[in-house]
Amino acid sequence: MSLPAGWRLRIHDSLPSTQTLAVELAEQGEASGLAVLARQQTQGRGRAGRVWQSTPGNLHLSVLLRPPGPAREIGGHALLAAVALHDAARHHAPGRSFRLKWPNDLLEGEAKLAGILAEAALDSAGGIAHLVLGIGVNLSHAPPVEGRAVTWLGPIPPEDFAATLLGRLAHWEALRDAQGFAPVFAAWEERGPPRGTVLTVRQGDNPLTGSYEGLAEDGGLRLATAKGPRIIHTGEVIGDGHASRH
């Protein structure tokens, strides 16, 4: 198993949560580029406090980064991770078609295959002290999710997929360091819904529907709504026009 220079992968048979451990290590001063993999989690978690079912054989991975930059770039790094995740899925299943759903899901058709949870801490100047990306991928099983179609990729050994994913993360982080987020966001748009797709975004109890017009310069979701253009930075896409790009 080959990893990019400076990146490390720690493998545990079982953990309560890779995310919790990675955050603890970050707070203890662990350097950027650490990935924590658990073959099984007992207290895995997803976005918005949801429980992430951590079936053995699937990927349960958290990656610690310390990117320079202000807090407003946290979302951009999550989108970067999504692009890397799409790349890794295509590498291991080259004959299949995947797409990204803003901000954190990897889909095959309308079925969820993977998700990303981004958690960050800020320094006293408002910059990113550390960023932990929790990545879950259905490699060998597709645990049921109420109200959602789900699918799986493999079977693929989690260690093999993690090595591929870390290689793609290293590639896109290096490109961002050299050129900023513009090529990252362009790559996300290529892998996301076509422009013009009608999206509904849930923000609390207030769903907002509009026509997708690409990403904003900071990675926000641009929507043309009945009340004018909007840029969405937080929320969950709960419905779209069932269009996909391969």
Secondary structure, DSSP 8 states (H G I E B T S, - for coil): ----TT-EEEEES-BS-HHHHHHHHHHTT--TTEEEEES-BSS-B-GGG-B----TTSEEEEEEE---SBGGGHHHHHHHHHHHHHHHHHHHSTTS--EEETTTEEEETTEEEEEEEEEEEE-TTSBEEEEEEEEEE-SS----BTTB-B----S--HHHHHHHHHHHHHHHHHHHHHH-SHHHHHHHHHHS--TT-EEEEEETTEEEEEEEEEE-TTS-EEEEETTEEEEE-S-EEEE--S----
